[in-house]
């Protein structure tokens, strides 16, 4: 009989302790943005201006607009809240040979082509079009 009471107390204690260890789902996505040009040239650096009206990295779920990071050696890292995103921009890219080109990414500019970022870590390749 005494062993039963000890077992009941042990189960009750474990139940109480396990209630305080709630696991929260990860809310953010670590996003690697990789660039691809039409001719295969690598981008040494690129900065996307947040002041141009069409430039957006917007979460459709929350309406939050993120600032693009500086791209170096063809990629950039960005931490965003998970969700569905519109991505588009015009920028000036410095290529590996030292030349500069005006570029545009519009592949995810409207809701039909929005990107689902739902994992803890994602990689997305952004196709660039030369404007000049």
N, C-alpha and C positions, 0 to 999 in steps of 0.2 A: 504494500500500500504506500509506503514511504517513497519508493522508487517512482511511483506514478506521479506523486506531487512534485518531485524533483524534475521529472520529465515535463510536466505541465508548465512549471516556472521557467524552465529552459526554453521551451517553445515560445512562451509569452515574451520573454526577454529578447529573443532573436527577432520576433515580429516587431517589437517596438524599435529595436535598433535598425532594422532594415527600412523602416518608414522614413528615416532621415537621410537616406542615400539615394534620393531621386536623381535620375540621370536626365539631364536636359539635352534635347536634340541640338546639334550644331546649327547655328543660324546663318553662318557666313560661308562663302566660297572663296578659296584662294585661286584666283584666275590668272593663268599665264596667257598673255596675248602675243601671238607670233605673227609676223608680217610676211606677205608673199607679194612680190611685184610681178607684173605681166611678163617681164623678160628674165626673171630669175635673179635680178640684182639684189644684193643684200643691203639693208638699211643700217648705216652706222649709227645714226641718231635721228630722232624725230620728236617734236613737241607739238601736241594738239592744243590749239588755243580754245579756251572755254568761252571766249567772248563772241565767237562766230555763232550765229543763230542756229544753223543746222547741225552743229557738233553736239552729239549727245551720247551718253552712256547711261540710259535711263531704265530704272526698274519699273515695269508697267504695274506691278502689284502695289508698290508703295508710292510711286511718283518721284522717288529719290533720283537725282541726277548726280553721277559721279564724275569727278575730274579725271581725265586720262593721265596716267603717269608718263614720264619721259621714257621714250623707247631708246634702248641702247643695244647695239649688236643684234638687231632684228627682233627684239622682244621686250616686254614689260610685264611687271607683276602688279596685280590689283586685287584688293580684298573688298568684296561686295557682299551684300546680303543676298541670300538665295532668292531666285525668282525668275521672271521672264524679262528679257532685256532687249531694248532697241539700241543699236550701235551704229553710228555714222559720224563721219568727220571729213573735213578738208584740212590739209596740213602741208608743211614744207619738209621734205625728207632729205637728209644728207646721205648719199650713197657711199659705199666703201671706197669708190674711186675719187671721192671728194666733191663730186658734182652734186648740185641740189636740184630737186624736182618737186613740183607741186603735185600732190597726190590726193586721192579721194577713196574713202571706203563707204559704200552704201549698201552692202549686201544684207544688212540687218536693220534697214532704216524704217520699215513699216511692220505693223503687227503680224502680217502674214509670214514674214521672214524673221520674226523675233527669235532670240536664242534662250533656251531653257538652261539655267545654271542652277542645278539642284543638288549637286554633289559637293563634298567638302573641298575637292580639288578638281579643277577643269582646265583644259587647254583649248584655245580657240585660235584658228588661223584666220587673219583678216586679209582679204584680197584687196590689193591697192591698184587703182587705175591712175595712170599718168594724165595730168591735165595739160601739160605743156610739152 
